[in-house]
Amino acid sequence: MPGIWAVVAAAGRGTRFGGPVPKQYLQVDGQPLIAYTLAALLAHPVVEGAMVAVSADDADWPGWTSFAGKPVRTCDGGETRARSVLSALEALPTEVKADDFVLVHDAARPNLGQQDLQQLLERGRNDPVGAILAAPVRDTLKRAGSDGGIDGTEPRERLWRALTPQLFRRMQLARALEQAASAGLEVTDESMAMELLGLRPLLIEGNEDNFKVTTPTDLARFEYMLARSRMLTGQQ
């Protein structure tokens, strides 16, 4: 399987989490959260390196130029996720060709499993468009009114929650993000940009443990899972 680079969107300020430190730099067992994210990505033998989009005034980035023995590069991100991802795509090394696939992952999604990543790489690179990790919606969905009351129940069949990584070709994804921006459309993930081009990425079911840390409760959940994993494997 040919090598691949990962793009990590890390320019967000994490306003929903609160506090002075962006959530991707919060400490978990002596390491910033983003360290676990990079470790999960770079643990796969096919992933050759990572391009991390950080804010221009980022004072918390640890300054890594390599991680787990693989290169890590940074570039200035933008005001939106889409702008940050586009900047990272443009900053990738020249050996990453226009038609090469690239992984895009959230900086604050540290619990990516290797089996999920393997499935995404195997199946996604055999799809003409690409693929995303996702999870079927299992809960009953309610539509809220402006007064906080329930206006109705939404059918959940065929609905999925988008996760990351998402896997697309470098130039095709860049073009999709550029066209969405030109149209004044704010895309919330890379798949949405591809969909606006009329393309249909493949859904690959991933583990729901691959959650994004957006609240203190999420962080506590990750800390618990990390401690449990280390206990089961005999790590201190």
C-alpha positions as CSV (number, residue, x, y, z in Angstrom):
1,M,0.0,0.0,0.0
2,P,1.6,3.4,-1.0
3,G,2.4,5.9,1.6
4,I,0.1,8.7,2.6
5,W,0.2,12.0,4.5
6,A,-2.3,13.2,7.1
7,V,-3.6,16.7,7.5
8,V,-4.6,17.7,11.1
9,A,-6.9,20.7,11.7
10,A,-5.6,22.4,14.9
11,A,-6.2,26.1,14.5
12,G,-9.5,26.1,16.4
13,R,-9.8,27.8,19.7
14,G,-12.3,25.4,21.2
15,T,-14.8,28.0,22.4
16,R,-17.4,25.4,23.4
17,F,-14.9,23.9,25.8
18,G,-14.0,27.1,27.5
19,G,-10.8,28.2,29.2
20,P,-7.6,29.9,28.0
21,V,-6.0,26.8,26.5
22,P,-7.3,25.4,23.2
23,K,-8.7,21.9,23.8
24,Q,-6.1,20.2,21.5
25,Y,-3.4,21.3,24.0
26,L,-5.1,20.3,27.2
27,Q,-2.9,18.0,29.3
28,V,-3.7,14.3,29.6
29,D,-1.3,12.3,31.7
30,G,1.5,14.7,31.0
31,Q,0.9,15.1,27.2
32,P,-1.2,17.5,25.2
33,L,-4.3,16.0,23.7
34,I,-2.9,16.4,20.2
35,A,0.0,14.1,21.0
36,Y,-2.4,11.2,21.2
37,T,-4.1,12.2,18.0
38,L,-0.7,12.3,16.2
39,A,0.3,9.0,17.8
40,A,-2.8,7.3,16.5
41,L,-2.3,8.6,13.0
42,L,1.4,8.0,12.7
43,A,1.2,4.5,14.3
44,H,-0.1,3.2,11.0
45,P,2.9,2.1,8.8
46,V,1.3,3.6,5.6
47,V,1.1,7.1,7.1
48,E,4.3,8.9,6.3
49,G,3.9,12.2,8.0
50,A,1.5,14.9,9.2
51,M,0.8,18.5,8.2
52,V,-0.7,20.4,11.2
53,A,-2.6,23.6,10.5
54,V,-2.2,25.9,13.6
55,S,-3.3,29.4,14.3
56,A,-0.9,32.1,13.3
57,D,-0.5,33.2,16.9
58,D,-0.4,29.8,18.4
59,A,1.8,29.9,21.5
60,D,0.9,26.3,22.7
61,W,2.2,24.2,19.8
62,P,4.9,22.0,21.2
63,G,7.3,22.7,18.3
64,W,7.6,19.2,17.1
65,T,9.2,18.6,13.7
66,S,8.9,14.9,14.1
67,F,6.8,12.5,16.1
68,A,7.1,8.8,16.5
69,G,10.0,8.9,14.1
70,K,8.0,10.5,11.3
71,P,8.0,14.1,10.0
72,V,5.6,16.7,11.3
73,R,5.2,20.0,9.6
74,T,3.0,23.0,10.4
75,C,1.3,25.8,8.4
76,D,-0.9,28.7,9.3
77,G,-4.5,27.8,9.5
78,G,-7.5,30.0,8.9
79,E,-10.6,31.4,10.5
80,T,-12.6,28.3,9.6
81,R,-11.9,24.6,9.5
82,A,-12.2,24.6,5.7
83,R,-9.6,27.3,5.3
84,S,-7.2,25.5,7.6
85,V,-7.5,22.3,5.7
86,L,-7.0,24.1,2.4
87,S,-3.9,25.8,3.7
88,A,-2.5,22.4,4.9
89,L,-3.3,20.8,1.5
90,E,-1.4,23.6,-0.2
91,A,1.6,23.2,2.2
92,L,2.1,19.5,1.8
93,P,5.5,18.3,0.5
94,T,6.0,18.3,-3.2
95,E,6.2,14.5,-3.2
96,V,2.5,14.4,-2.4
97,K,1.0,14.5,-5.9
98,A,-2.3,16.1,-7.0
99,D,-3.9,12.7,-7.4
100,D,-2.6,11.2,-4.1
101,F,-5.0,10.5,-1.3
102,V,-4.7,12.5,1.9
103,L,-6.2,11.8,5.4
104,V,-7.9,14.8,7.2
105,H,-8.3,14.4,10.9
106,D,-9.5,16.5,13.9
107,A,-6.8,17.5,16.3
108,A,-9.1,16.8,19.3
109,R,-10.1,13.3,18.2
110,P,-7.4,11.3,20.0
111,N,-9.0,7.9,20.2
112,L,-8.7,6.7,16.6
113,G,-8.4,2.9,16.4
114,Q,-5.9,1.2,14.0
115,Q,-8.5,-1.2,12.6
116,D,-10.8,1.7,11.7
117,L,-7.9,3.5,10.0
118,Q,-6.9,0.3,8.1
119,Q,-10.5,-0.1,6.9
120,L,-10.6,3.5,5.7
121,L,-7.3,3.2,3.8
122,E,-8.1,-0.1,2.2
123,R,-11.7,0.6,1.1
124,G,-11.4,4.3,0.6
125,R,-8.6,4.2,-1.8
126,N,-10.5,1.7,-3.9
127,D,-13.4,4.1,-4.2
128,P,-13.4,6.6,-7.1
129,V,-14.2,9.5,-4.7
130,G,-12.9,8.6,-1.3
131,A,-14.4,7.7,2.0
132,I,-15.1,8.8,5.6
133,L,-15.4,7.1,8.9
134,A,-18.9,7.4,10.3
135,A,-21.3,6.0,12.8
136,P,-25.0,5.2,12.3
137,V,-27.4,7.3,14.3
138,R,-28.8,5.0,17.0
139,D,-30.7,7.5,19.2
140,T,-34.2,8.8,18.6
141,L,-33.9,12.3,17.0
142,K,-36.2,15.2,18.2
143,R,-36.7,18.5,16.3
144,A,-36.9,21.4,18.8
145,G,-39.1,24.4,18.6
146,S,-37.9,27.9,19.4
147,D,-39.4,27.6,22.9
148,G,-37.5,24.5,23.7
149,G,-40.5,22.2,23.2
150,I,-40.5,19.2,20.9
151,D,-41.9,19.9,17.4
152,G,-41.5,16.4,16.1
153,T,-39.5,13.2,15.9
154,E,-37.2,12.8,12.9
155,P,-36.6,9.4,11.2
156,R,-33.1,8.1,11.9
157,E,-33.0,5.5,9.2
158,R,-30.1,6.0,6.8
159,L,-28.6,8.8,9.0
160,W,-25.0,8.7,10.0
161,R,-22.7,10.9,12.1
162,A,-19.6,11.9,10.3
163,L,-16.3,11.1,12.0
164,T,-12.7,11.6,11.0
165,P,-10.3,10.8,9.4
166,Q,-11.8,11.5,6.0
167,L,-9.9,10.4,2.9
168,F,-9.8,12.2,-0.4
169,R,-7.5,13.0,-3.3
170,R,-5.4,16.1,-2.6
171,M,-6.3,18.3,-5.6
172,Q,-9.9,17.2,-5.8
173,L,-10.5,18.1,-2.1
174,A,-8.7,21.4,-2.5
175,R,-10.9,22.3,-5.5
176,A,-14.0,21.3,-3.6
177,L,-13.0,23.5,-0.6
178,E,-12.2,26.4,-2.9
179,Q,-15.5,26.2,-4.8
180,A,-17.5,26.1,-1.5
181,A,-15.6,29.2,-0.3
182,S,-16.2,31.0,-3.6
183,A,-19.9,30.3,-3.3
184,G,-20.0,31.6,0.3
185,L,-20.8,28.2,1.7
186,E,-19.4,27.1,5.1
187,V,-18.7,23.4,5.0
188,T,-18.4,21.6,8.3
189,D,-16.4,18.7,7.1
190,E,-14.5,17.7,3.9
191,S,-17.2,15.3,2.8
192,M,-19.7,18.2,2.6
193,A,-17.4,20.0,0.2
194,M,-17.1,16.9,-2.0
195,E,-20.9,16.4,-1.9
196,L,-21.4,20.0,-3.2
197,L,-19.5,18.9,-6.3
198,G,-22.1,16.2,-6.8
199,L,-19.8,13.4,-5.6
200,R,-20.7,10.6,-3.2
201,P,-18.0,9.6,-0.8
202,L,-18.2,6.1,0.7
203,L,-19.4,5.7,4.3
204,I,-17.3,3.3,6.4
205,E,-18.6,2.4,9.8
206,G,-16.2,3.3,12.6
207,N,-16.0,2.7,16.3
208,E,-18.0,5.3,18.3
209,D,-15.0,5.5,20.7
210,N,-13.4,7.7,18.0
211,F,-15.1,10.8,19.5
212,K,-14.1,14.4,19.4
213,V,-13.3,16.2,22.6
214,T,-15.6,19.2,22.7
215,T,-16.6,19.4,26.4
216,P,-14.9,18.7,29.8
217,T,-17.0,15.5,30.0
218,D,-15.5,14.3,26.7
219,L,-12.0,14.9,28.1
220,A,-12.8,13.0,31.3
221,R,-14.1,10.1,29.1
222,F,-10.8,10.0,27.2
223,E,-8.8,10.1,30.4
224,Y,-10.8,7.2,31.7
225,M,-10.4,5.2,28.5
226,L,-6.6,5.9,28.4
227,A,-6.2,4.8,32.0
228,R,-8.2,1.6,31.4
229,S,-6.3,0.8,28.3
230,R,-3.0,1.2,30.1
231,M,-4.2,-1.0,33.0
232,L,-5.3,-3.8,30.6
233,T,-1.9,-3.7,28.8
234,G,0.1,-3.5,31.9
235,Q,1.5,0.0,31.2
236,Q,2.2,2.4,34.0
